Structure formats: structure tokens, C-alpha cells
């Protein structure tokens, strides 16, 4: 199995982080029309995370503090060619470990309904009823960050490439 590296994206890696989010949320899922960027992306407390499988950029997530020990995780995006790997799980584990390392106690997330079981397998629990979020029903979920593993993942590979953009299927079609 190819090692999955996960790290805090900064500098030149932020462009790859944003490009993956653009591909998944705007071009593929069409959840947002032009961009998924919002004020949290400009907030210096927001942690942008990037992952790679081998030397290929594979996925992203971001997290930010809400109030004291409460954190929000969102914008989990994995490129289609990496969805059958453990990239998504490693991004989620890295996010909760990061929140823990920064003094967090709980993390909240709005999860697309098809992904709820995936999060439950990672230890997340449902927090209320599903409701609309960005035009799609999402399930509010919560994680006890104090139970997260310590922050210890393979980091950025020496070479990091972003696969060329290929035509994506509109998941809302049909």
C-alpha cells in the first residue's frame, strides 16, 4: 500500500488544497456555483490540510475553532481516483488530532447523508436531525476530540503533483 501523507497546507500547497476543493465541490458535486472559498479561508486560525497518496495530491479538509474548545471540521474533499483508499479516513483522523493538539475538546461537522456511516465508523455520532446545508441535506455530527490519536502522520512528499483535471460526472444529474 502506498503511504498516505497528511500535513498542514501552507504556501505553495494552498493552491493545491483549493484546487481539490474546487474540483470536488464546484465542478463535480456542483454544491457551490463558482467557488467554495469563504471568510474562514482568510482567517489565520483556520487550518488547511492536504494529503497525498504517494506523490499525488489526493484530498483536503479544513478546521477552525468556533468557541473555546469547540472546533468545526469541513470541506473534506477527496479526488475520485483516491476515494477507494484510506485518504478520507486519514484526513478526518488528522483533523481531529490537530484540534486536540490545539486544545480542542469537540469537533462538529455537517456530513452529506451518503457519508454518515463512514463517519460513524470513525467514531463520530449524530447530533440532531439532518437538514439543508449548501443546498443538500447534511447530518450534523460530533466527535470527542479528547479521544483522538496523537498528531503523527507521514508528511509532505518531496515531489507533489496534482493530477490533470479530467471531466467529472455531475452527481446531481439523473
PEZI-V431088 format. One record per residue. N is the residue number from 0. SS is DSSP state (h for helix, s for strand, l for the rest). BURIAL is + if it has 24 or more other ideal C-beta (glycine too) atoms within 12 Angstrom, else -. D_CENTER is the distance of its C-alpha to the mean C-alpha in Angstrom with 2 decimals. Layout:
n:N ss:SS burial:BURIAL d_center:D_CENTER
n:N ss:SS burial:BURIAL d_center:D_CENTER
This chain:
n:0 ss:l burial:- d_center:21.48
n:1 ss:l burial:- d_center:19.75
n:2 ss:l burial:- d_center:18.08
n:3 ss:s burial:+ d_center:14.34
n:4 ss:s burial:+ d_center:13.87
n:5 ss:s burial:+ d_center:11.02
n:6 ss:s burial:+ d_center:11.91
n:7 ss:s burial:+ d_center:11.72
n:8 ss:l burial:+ d_center:12.06
n:9 ss:l burial:- d_center:15.34
n:10 ss:l burial:- d_center:18.28
n:11 ss:h burial:- d_center:18.37
n:12 ss:h burial:+ d_center:14.83
n:13 ss:h burial:+ d_center:13.51
n:14 ss:h burial:- d_center:15.15
n:15 ss:h burial:+ d_center:13.26
n:16 ss:h burial:+ d_center:9.84
n:17 ss:h burial:+ d_center:11.30
n:18 ss:h burial:+ d_center:13.03
n:19 ss:h burial:+ d_center:10.22
n:20 ss:h burial:+ d_center:8.85
n:21 ss:h burial:+ d_center:12.60
n:22 ss:h burial:+ d_center:13.29
n:23 ss:h burial:+ d_center:10.96
n:24 ss:h burial:+ d_center:11.38
n:25 ss:h burial:+ d_center:14.85
n:26 ss:h burial:+ d_center:16.62
n:27 ss:h burial:+ d_center:15.58
n:28 ss:l burial:+ d_center:14.74
n:29 ss:l burial:- d_center:16.74
n:30 ss:l burial:+ d_center:15.07
n:31 ss:l burial:- d_center:15.92
n:32 ss:l burial:- d_center:19.16
n:33 ss:l burial:- d_center:19.07
n:34 ss:l burial:- d_center:15.92
n:35 ss:l burial:+ d_center:12.78
n:36 ss:l burial:- d_center:13.66
n:37 ss:l burial:- d_center:15.00
n:38 ss:h burial:- d_center:16.82
n:39 ss:h burial:- d_center:13.89
n:40 ss:h burial:+ d_center:13.26
n:41 ss:h burial:- d_center:16.88
n:42 ss:l burial:- d_center:16.88
n:43 ss:l burial:- d_center:17.60
n:44 ss:l burial:- d_center:16.08
n:45 ss:l burial:+ d_center:12.51
n:46 ss:s burial:+ d_center:10.65
n:47 ss:s burial:+ d_center:8.73
n:48 ss:s burial:+ d_center:7.40
n:49 ss:s burial:+ d_center:8.39
n:50 ss:s burial:+ d_center:9.48
n:51 ss:s burial:+ d_center:12.73
n:52 ss:s burial:+ d_center:14.91
n:53 ss:l burial:- d_center:18.32
n:54 ss:l burial:- d_center:18.58
n:55 ss:s burial:+ d_center:16.31
n:56 ss:s burial:+ d_center:13.03
n:57 ss:s burial:+ d_center:10.76
n:58 ss:s burial:+ d_center:7.02
n:59 ss:s burial:+ d_center:4.55
n:60 ss:s burial:+ d_center:2.37
n:61 ss:s burial:+ d_center:5.61
n:62 ss:s burial:+ d_center:8.19
n:63 ss:s burial:+ d_center:11.85
n:64 ss:s burial:+ d_center:15.07
n:65 ss:s burial:- d_center:16.78
n:66 ss:s burial:- d_center:20.12
n:67 ss:l burial:- d_center:21.39
n:68 ss:l burial:- d_center:19.51
n:69 ss:s burial:+ d_center:17.11
n:70 ss:s burial:+ d_center:13.48
n:71 ss:s burial:+ d_center:10.90
n:72 ss:s burial:+ d_center:7.20
n:73 ss:s burial:+ d_center:5.67
n:74 ss:s burial:+ d_center:4.68
n:75 ss:s burial:+ d_center:2.15
n:76 ss:s burial:+ d_center:5.08
n:77 ss:s burial:+ d_center:7.55
n:78 ss:l burial:+ d_center:11.05
n:79 ss:h burial:+ d_center:13.79
n:80 ss:h burial:- d_center:15.74
n:81 ss:h burial:+ d_center:13.26
n:82 ss:l burial:- d_center:12.43
n:83 ss:l burial:- d_center:15.47
n:84 ss:l burial:+ d_center:14.49
n:85 ss:l burial:+ d_center:12.70
n:86 ss:h burial:+ d_center:9.76
n:87 ss:h burial:+ d_center:7.28
n:88 ss:h burial:+ d_center:9.38
n:89 ss:h burial:+ d_center:9.59
n:90 ss:h burial:+ d_center:6.05
n:91 ss:h burial:+ d_center:6.54
n:92 ss:h burial:+ d_center:10.03
n:93 ss:h burial:+ d_center:9.56
n:94 ss:h burial:+ d_center:7.86
n:95 ss:h burial:+ d_center:10.82
n:96 ss:h burial:+ d_center:13.19
n:97 ss:h burial:+ d_center:12.55
n:98 ss:h burial:+ d_center:13.26
n:99 ss:h burial:+ d_center:16.24
n:100 ss:h burial:- d_center:17.48
n:101 ss:l burial:+ d_center:17.58
n:102 ss:l burial:- d_center:19.65
n:103 ss:l burial:+ d_center:17.32
n:104 ss:l burial:- d_center:18.68
n:105 ss:s burial:+ d_center:16.35
n:106 ss:s burial:+ d_center:12.82
n:107 ss:s burial:+ d_center:12.52
n:108 ss:s burial:+ d_center:10.08
n:109 ss:s burial:+ d_center:11.25
n:110 ss:s burial:+ d_center:10.66
n:111 ss:s burial:+ d_center:12.23
n:112 ss:h burial:- d_center:15.42
n:113 ss:h burial:- d_center:15.28
n:114 ss:h burial:+ d_center:12.26
n:115 ss:h burial:- d_center:14.03
n:116 ss:h burial:- d_center:15.95
n:117 ss:h burial:+ d_center:13.09
n:118 ss:h burial:+ d_center:11.84
n:119 ss:h burial:- d_center:15.56
n:120 ss:h burial:- d_center:16.13
n:121 ss:l burial:+ d_center:13.73
n:122 ss:l burial:- d_center:15.93
n:123 ss:l burial:+ d_center:14.47
n:124 ss:s burial:- d_center:17.25
n:125 ss:s burial:- d_center:17.92
n:126 ss:l burial:+ d_center:18.97
n:127 ss:l burial:- d_center:21.26
n:128 ss:l burial:- d_center:21.72
n:129 ss:l burial:- d_center:19.40
n:130 ss:s burial:- d_center:19.84
n:131 ss:s burial:- d_center:19.06
n:132 ss:s burial:- d_center:16.00
n:133 ss:l burial:- d_center:15.75
n:134 ss:l burial:- d_center:18.52
n:135 ss:s burial:- d_center:17.17
n:136 ss:s burial:- d_center:17.71
n:137 ss:s burial:+ d_center:14.88
n:138 ss:s burial:+ d_center:15.48
n:139 ss:s burial:+ d_center:15.13
n:140 ss:s burial:+ d_center:14.17
n:141 ss:s burial:+ d_center:14.76
n:142 ss:s burial:+ d_center:14.51
n:143 ss:s burial:- d_center:17.31
n:144 ss:h burial:+ d_center:15.79
n:145 ss:h burial:- d_center:19.32
n:146 ss:h burial:- d_center:19.00
n:147 ss:l burial:+ d_center:16.11
n:148 ss:l burial:- d_center:17.23
n:149 ss:l burial:- d_center:18.25
n:150 ss:l burial:- d_center:16.09
n:151 ss:l burial:- d_center:17.36
n:152 ss:l burial:+ d_center:15.55
n:153 ss:l burial:- d_center:16.98
n:154 ss:l burial:- d_center:16.08
n:155 ss:l burial:+ d_center:16.36
n:156 ss:l burial:+ d_center:18.88
n:157 ss:l burial:- d_center:21.98
n:158 ss:l burial:- d_center:21.52
n:159 ss:l burial:+ d_center:18.25
n:160 ss:s burial:- d_center:18.50
n:161 ss:l burial:+ d_center:16.54
n:162 ss:l burial:- d_center:18.10
n:163 ss:l burial:- d_center:20.33
n:164 ss:l burial:- d_center:19.29
n:165 ss:l burial:- d_center:20.85
n:166 ss:l burial:- d_center:21.76
n:167 ss:l burial:- d_center:19.14
n:168 ss:l burial:- d_center:20.26
n:169 ss:l burial:- d_center:20.04
n:170 ss:l burial:- d_center:18.54
n:171 ss:l burial:- d_center:20.54
n:172 ss:l burial:- d_center:23.79
n:173 ss:l burial:- d_center:26.36
